[in-house]
Amino acid sequence: MNRQALAFETQIGIAEPDLFHPHPNFSDQINHNIVQSEIEGGVYLDKLVPGDRLMIETQDWTCRLEYLGDYRASISGHPEYCPEPLEVSVAGSTWGGSLLKLHFIGRGMHLEFLHPVYKRILTSRIVEIREVE
C-alpha cells in the first residue's frame, strides 16, 4: 500500500497498525523473531479481561488458560505440572532463549510461566491459540 493511500485511510479513521520497526541494537535474528511473532499472531495479556479463556495447543500438550488479571492465570491440561486448574504468573513467550516477549502468548513461541512448586516452566512451541467461549 502506498503512503498516500495509508494517509487517506488514517484520515478517515482507520487506525494505522502499530508494527515493530527493527531496532539497530538488536541482532538480525532478534529483529526477525519479533517481526515473525507479529506475523504469526498471538495474544497480549493486557488485552484480556478477567474470565477470558484460551485453549493453547503446544507441540506436546494442550493448555486451558483462564485469565485472572494482573498477569495471573489459572492453567490446566498438563499431566505432571497442572492436571487440575492451578494459579500461575504468566511471564510471556520466548523463542527458547533468554529474550522474553513480556505478557504475550505467541504462535511459534514457547509460553513461560511461574509455577508455585516447579518455578519457571517453558512449554514446547505453541502451535495454535483459540479463544474459548
C-alpha positions in Angstrom: 0.0 0.0 0.0 1.4 3.4 -0.9 1.9 6.2 1.6 -0.8 8.4 0.0 -3.4 5.6 0.5 -2.2 4.9 4.0 -2.5 8.7 4.9 -6.1 8.7 3.4 -7.1 5.7 5.5 -5.8 7.2 8.7 -7.6 10.5 7.9 -10.9 8.6 7.6 -10.5 6.9 10.9 -8.9 3.6 10.1 -6.1 3.0 12.7 -2.6 2.7 11.4 -1.2 -0.6 12.6 1.4 -0.4 15.4 4.0 -2.6 13.9 7.5 -3.3 15.2 10.3 -1.4 13.5 13.7 -3.2 13.5 15.9 -1.9 16.3 19.5 -1.1 15.4 20.9 -2.5 18.6 19.2 -5.9 18.2 20.7 -8.7 16.1 19.1 -9.5 12.8 17.9 -12.8 14.3 16.1 -11.0 17.2 14.6 -8.4 14.8 13.4 -11.3 12.6 11.9 -13.2 15.5 9.9 -10.1 16.7 8.6 -9.4 13.2 7.7 -13.2 12.8 5.8 -13.1 16.1 3.6 -10.3 14.7 3.0 -12.2 11.5 2.1 -15.5 13.3 0.0 -13.6 15.9 -0.8 -14.1 19.5 -2.5 -12.6 22.5 -1.3 -9.7 24.7 -2.5 -10.3 28.3 -3.1 -6.6 28.5 -6.0 -7.0 26.0 -7.7 -9.7 28.1 -10.2 -9.2 30.9 -10.5 -11.5 33.9 -12.6 -14.5 32.9 -11.4 -14.7 29.3 -10.4 -18.2 28.5 -7.9 -19.6 25.9 -7.0 -23.0 24.6 -3.3 -23.1 23.8 -2.1 -26.0 21.8 1.6 -26.7 22.0 3.6 -29.4 20.2 3.1 -31.9 23.1 0.1 -30.8 25.2 -3.0 -28.6 25.2 -3.2 -25.9 27.9 -6.5 -24.5 29.1 -5.9 -21.0 30.5 -8.4 -18.7 32.2 -7.1 -15.1 32.7 -7.4 -13.9 36.3 -6.0 -10.4 35.8 -2.6 -8.8 36.8 -0.8 -11.3 34.5 -2.1 -14.2 36.6 -3.9 -17.2 35.1 -5.5 -20.5 36.1 -4.0 -23.2 33.8 -4.6 -26.9 33.4 -4.0 -29.7 31.0 -0.5 -31.0 31.7 -0.4 -34.4 33.4 2.5 -33.5 35.7 2.6 -29.7 36.2 -1.1 -28.8 36.2 -3.5 -31.7 35.8 -6.1 -29.6 37.7 -6.5 -25.8 37.4 -3.6 -24.1 39.1 -2.9 -20.4 39.5 0.3 -19.2 37.9 2.0 -16.0 36.9 2.4 -15.7 33.1 5.7 -14.2 32.2 5.3 -14.2 28.4 6.7 -16.0 25.4 10.2 -16.7 24.2 11.8 -18.3 21.2 13.7 -20.7 23.5 16.5 -18.4 24.6 16.7 -15.7 27.2 14.8 -13.0 25.3 11.2 -12.8 26.6 8.3 -11.0 25.0 6.6 -9.9 28.2 3.0 -10.8 28.8 2.5 -12.1 25.3 1.4 -15.6 24.2 2.5 -16.1 20.6 2.2 -18.8 18.0 5.6 -20.3 17.1 6.9 -19.3 20.5 7.2 -21.0 23.9 4.9 -20.0 26.8 6.8 -19.2 30.0 5.0 -19.1 33.3 6.0 -19.3 37.0 4.6 -22.4 38.8 4.3 -22.3 42.6 6.2 -25.6 43.0 8.3 -26.1 39.9 9.1 -22.4 39.4 9.9 -21.5 35.8 8.1 -23.6 33.2 8.8 -23.3 29.5 6.3 -25.1 27.2 7.1 -26.7 23.8 6.4 -24.5 20.8 2.9 -23.0 20.6 1.0 -24.3 17.5 -2.4 -22.7 18.0 -4.3 -20.3 20.3 -8.0 -20.2 20.4 -10.5 -18.2 22.4 -13.0 -20.4 24.4 -16.5 -19.1 24.6 
